[in-house]
């Protein structure tokens, strides 16, 4: 899931994606507070720099993080310090 440059003041820049194909009529816009209510483990990552990517294989796996400074290396997100 990437964090891009926000396009509006109320936009965080986050895009929450899935590996599965989604039809355009299935796309939703969520408030960040709604996403964090559903998945509180993301809260530590919300202020990372734009260009950061997060990934985990399943609900039970650790988040992996790739920041603009990590030189294309995925880092263990459980060690992330905001």
N, C-alpha and C positions, 0 to 999 in steps of 0.2 A: 504494500500500500504506500503510495508516494505522497509526499507533501510538496506541492508546487507553490509558486507565487500566488497569493490570494488575488482575486480579480475584483473584489468589492470589500468594503470595510467589515462587513459581517461574515466574510469568507475566511476560514482558517487555512485554506489551501490543501486540506487533507482530502484524499480520495480513498474510499474503502472499497476494495475490489475483491473478486473471487476468482478462482481458477476456472469456474464454470462459465459457459457462454450465457449471457443475459440479453434478452431482447430489449430494445429501447423503451418499450412500454412498461418494462419491469423496473426501470431505474427509479431511484428515490433520492430526494434531498433530505438529509437529516440535520438537525441541530447537533453541534458537537456534544452538548450535554446529554442528548439522547443516546448517542453512540457510547459515551462513557458510562452511562447508566447500564447499558446492555453489556459492555465490556470494560470494566474498571481497570483492568491491567494495562490499558493504553494510557492512563492518565499521566504517568511519568514521562511519556514521550511527546506530549502535546506541544511543547515549546521548543522542539528541536529545530535546527535551521531548515529553511526550504532546500529542497534537493535531497532530503533524507528519505530513505526507504525502510519500511518495516516488513517482516515476513515471518510467518510460522507455518509449519506443515499442517498442524492440527490444533484443535482447541486445547490439547494437553501439552503441547510443546512450548518451549521457551521462545519468546520473541527474538528475532535476529534483526540487527540494525546495520544499515550502511549509510554513513554520513558523507557529505561532500568531501570531508577530510580523510576518510578511511581508505582512499585509493582503491576502490572497487572490492574491498575486503568486507565480508559480512562479519560482524562482531556479535558476541553473546549479549543480548539485551538485558539479561538479568544483572549484569554488572554496570549498567548505564547509570550515570550520575547526572541529573539535569543541571 
